[in-house]
Amino acid sequence: MRKPARVTLTVVATVALASCGRKRVDPCDAATFNETACQEAVRSGGYYWDGSWHSIGYSHPYPYYYDHYRTYVSSGGTVISAPGATYSHPSGSVVRGGFGATGEAHGGGAHGAGE
């Protein structure tokens, strides 16, 4: 019995992606599309891949990449998307911008309940 070519290609692509190990995958590319990671990448001008930041100058807004992905899938393209955690900030990383808990802790004393 012969397996359909699509199944064989999907298995080959999955094995190839897994064997790449640390090779980064653009979340906005149609063949490796990841909706949440692509939205963040376009908004941030890049993405994290396996703990490292990769700056990318996306030339179009997010809907362009989503439409390209939908066209690719509707024409029979196979999508091999990396897990969302692969695109997340490395654990223990410092996030700059804003005061966070430090600002809250110091801001509360100046305007106490008695004022």
Short mmCIF file of the C-alpha atoms (twelve columns), coordinates in Angstrom:
data_MODEL
# 
_entry.id   MODEL 
# 
loop_
_atom_site.group_PDB 
_atom_site.id 
_atom_site.type_symbol 
_atom_site.label_atom_id 
_atom_site.label_alt_id 
_atom_site.label_comp_id 
_atom_site.label_asym_id 
_atom_site.label_seq_id 
_atom_site.Cartn_x 
_atom_site.Cartn_y 
_atom_site.Cartn_z 
_atom_site.pdbx_PDB_model_num 
ATOM 1   C CA . MET A 1   0.000  0.000  0.000  1 
ATOM 2   C CA . ARG A 2   1.400  3.408  -0.988 1 
ATOM 3   C CA . LYS A 3   1.345  6.380  1.412  1 
ATOM 4   C CA . PRO A 4   0.173  9.717  0.080  1 
ATOM 5   C CA . ALA A 5   3.003  12.101 -0.819 1 
ATOM 6   C CA . ARG A 6   1.668  14.765 1.548  1 
ATOM 7   C CA . VAL A 7   2.047  12.479 4.587  1 
ATOM 8   C CA . THR A 8   5.557  11.491 3.535  1 
ATOM 9   C CA . LEU A 9   6.576  15.114 3.005  1 
ATOM 10  C CA . THR A 10  5.108  16.129 6.352  1 
ATOM 11  C CA . VAL A 11  7.077  13.415 8.133  1 
ATOM 12  C CA . VAL A 12  10.269 14.370 6.297  1 
ATOM 13  C CA . ALA A 13  9.762  18.064 7.084  1 
ATOM 14  C CA . THR A 14  9.073  17.317 10.747 1 
ATOM 15  C CA . VAL A 15  12.205 15.206 11.054 1 
ATOM 16  C CA . ALA A 16  14.250 17.860 9.251  1 
ATOM 17  C CA . LEU A 17  12.984 20.622 11.534 1 
ATOM 18  C CA . ALA A 18  13.672 18.537 14.630 1 
ATOM 19  C CA . SER A 19  17.158 17.648 13.434 1 
ATOM 20  C CA . CYS A 20  18.029 21.281 12.789 1 
ATOM 21  C CA . GLY A 21  18.377 21.698 16.519 1 
ATOM 22  C CA . ARG A 22  19.261 25.319 16.997 1 
ATOM 23  C CA . LYS A 23  18.514 26.585 13.487 1 
ATOM 24  C CA . ARG A 24  16.155 29.497 13.928 1 
ATOM 25  C CA . VAL A 25  12.787 29.620 12.224 1 
ATOM 26  C CA . ASP A 26  11.068 32.907 11.357 1 
ATOM 27  C CA . PRO A 27  7.562  32.857 12.896 1 
ATOM 28  C CA . CYS A 28  6.223  34.994 10.017 1 
ATOM 29  C CA . ASP A 29  7.428  32.739 7.216  1 
ATOM 30  C CA . ALA A 30  4.454  30.925 5.640  1 
ATOM 31  C CA . ALA A 31  6.019  27.452 5.968  1 
ATOM 32  C CA . THR A 32  6.838  27.935 9.675  1 
ATOM 33  C CA . PHE A 33  4.078  30.384 10.653 1 
ATOM 34  C CA . ASN A 34  3.271  30.903 14.351 1 
ATOM 35  C CA . GLU A 35  0.442  33.411 14.795 1 
ATOM 36  C CA . THR A 36  1.243  34.729 18.274 1 
ATOM 37  C CA . ALA A 37  5.001  34.827 17.727 1 
ATOM 38  C CA . CYS A 38  4.578  36.574 14.350 1 
ATOM 39  C CA . GLN A 39  2.334  39.268 15.825 1 
ATOM 40  C CA . GLU A 40  4.915  39.929 18.543 1 
ATOM 41  C CA . ALA A 41  7.829  39.816 16.075 1 
ATOM 42  C CA . VAL A 42  6.242  42.410 13.781 1 
ATOM 43  C CA . ARG A 43  5.326  44.601 16.770 1 
ATOM 44  C CA . SER A 44  8.805  44.291 18.348 1 
ATOM 45  C CA . GLY A 45  10.959 44.313 15.224 1 
ATOM 46  C CA . GLY A 46  12.324 40.841 15.845 1 
ATOM 47  C CA . TYR A 47  11.889 37.696 17.875 1 
ATOM 48  C CA . TYR A 48  13.557 35.453 20.392 1 
ATOM 49  C CA . TRP A 49  14.629 32.065 19.129 1 
ATOM 50  C CA . ASP A 50  15.864 29.538 21.636 1 
ATOM 51  C CA . GLY A 51  16.859 32.280 24.074 1 
ATOM 52  C CA . SER A 52  18.584 34.656 21.621 1 
ATOM 53  C CA . TRP A 53  17.171 37.873 20.170 1 
ATOM 54  C CA . HIS A 54  17.050 38.179 16.365 1 
ATOM 55  C CA . SER A 55  16.325 41.646 15.046 1 
ATOM 56  C CA . ILE A 56  14.264 41.581 11.862 1 
ATOM 57  C CA . GLY A 57  12.982 44.613 9.986  1 
ATOM 58  C CA . TYR A 58  9.569  43.391 8.852  1 
ATOM 59  C CA . SER A 59  8.505  45.513 5.898  1 
ATOM 60  C CA . HIS A 60  4.754  44.890 6.207  1 
ATOM 61  C CA . PRO A 61  2.146  44.905 8.997  1 
ATOM 62  C CA . TYR A 62  1.065  41.590 10.550 1 
ATOM 63  C CA . PRO A 63  -2.014 41.021 8.304  1 
ATOM 64  C CA . TYR A 64  0.289  40.731 5.271  1 
ATOM 65  C CA . TYR A 65  2.146  37.761 6.800  1 
ATOM 66  C CA . TYR A 66  -1.088 36.145 7.973  1 
ATOM 67  C CA . ASP A 67  -2.616 36.460 4.483  1 
ATOM 68  C CA . HIS A 68  0.543  35.039 2.920  1 
ATOM 69  C CA . TYR A 69  0.347  32.080 5.328  1 
ATOM 70  C CA . ARG A 70  -3.367 31.465 4.534  1 
ATOM 71  C CA . THR A 71  -2.664 31.547 0.790  1 
ATOM 72  C CA . TYR A 72  0.236  29.116 1.256  1 
ATOM 73  C CA . VAL A 73  -1.949 26.674 3.231  1 
ATOM 74  C CA . SER A 74  -4.918 26.947 0.844  1 
ATOM 75  C CA . SER A 75  -2.639 26.073 -2.074 1 
ATOM 76  C CA . GLY A 76  -1.513 22.872 -0.315 1 
ATOM 77  C CA . GLY A 77  1.533  24.144 1.568  1 
ATOM 78  C CA . THR A 78  2.593  22.289 4.703  1 
ATOM 79  C CA . VAL A 79  3.282  24.295 7.855  1 
ATOM 80  C CA . ILE A 80  5.811  23.053 10.388 1 
ATOM 81  C CA . SER A 81  5.576  25.504 13.268 1 
ATOM 82  C CA . ALA A 82  7.973  25.525 16.189 1 
ATOM 83  C CA . PRO A 83  6.436  25.397 19.685 1 
ATOM 84  C CA . GLY A 84  5.501  28.829 21.021 1 
ATOM 85  C CA . ALA A 85  7.897  28.480 23.966 1 
ATOM 86  C CA . THR A 86  10.799 28.486 21.516 1 
ATOM 87  C CA . TYR A 87  9.983  32.130 20.747 1 
ATOM 88  C CA . SER A 88  9.712  33.270 24.371 1 
ATOM 89  C CA . HIS A 89  12.092 35.472 26.341 1 
ATOM 90  C CA . PRO A 90  14.845 33.490 28.049 1 
ATOM 91  C CA . SER A 91  14.029 32.755 31.683 1 
ATOM 92  C CA . GLY A 92  15.663 35.067 34.152 1 
ATOM 93  C CA . SER A 93  16.149 37.770 31.529 1 
ATOM 94  C CA . VAL A 94  15.938 41.417 32.420 1 
ATOM 95  C CA . VAL A 95  13.061 43.277 30.812 1 
ATOM 96  C CA . ARG A 96  13.815 46.982 30.486 1 
ATOM 97  C CA . GLY A 97  11.352 49.825 30.310 1 
ATOM 98  C CA . GLY A 98  8.965  50.756 33.084 1 
ATOM 99  C CA . PHE A 99  9.249  50.600 36.828 1 
ATOM 100 C CA . GLY A 100 7.312  47.430 37.609 1 
ATOM 101 C CA . ALA A 101 7.187  46.383 41.257 1 
ATOM 102 C CA . THR A 102 10.034 48.764 42.166 1 
ATOM 103 C CA . GLY A 103 7.981  51.784 41.147 1 
ATOM 104 C CA . GLU A 104 4.935  50.488 42.992 1 
ATOM 105 C CA . ALA A 105 6.880  49.887 46.203 1 
ATOM 106 C CA . HIS A 106 8.442  53.343 46.233 1 
ATOM 107 C CA . GLY A 107 5.437  55.266 44.954 1 
ATOM 108 C CA . GLY A 108 2.999  54.142 47.645 1 
ATOM 109 C CA . GLY A 109 4.728  55.821 50.629 1 
ATOM 110 C CA . ALA A 110 4.547  59.412 49.392 1 
ATOM 111 C CA . HIS A 111 0.762  59.463 49.084 1 
ATOM 112 C CA . GLY A 112 -0.452 57.522 52.074 1 
ATOM 113 C CA . ALA A 113 -4.036 57.075 53.232 1 
ATOM 114 C CA . GLY A 114 -3.812 60.153 55.468 1 
ATOM 115 C CA . GLU A 115 -3.441 62.612 52.580 1 
# 
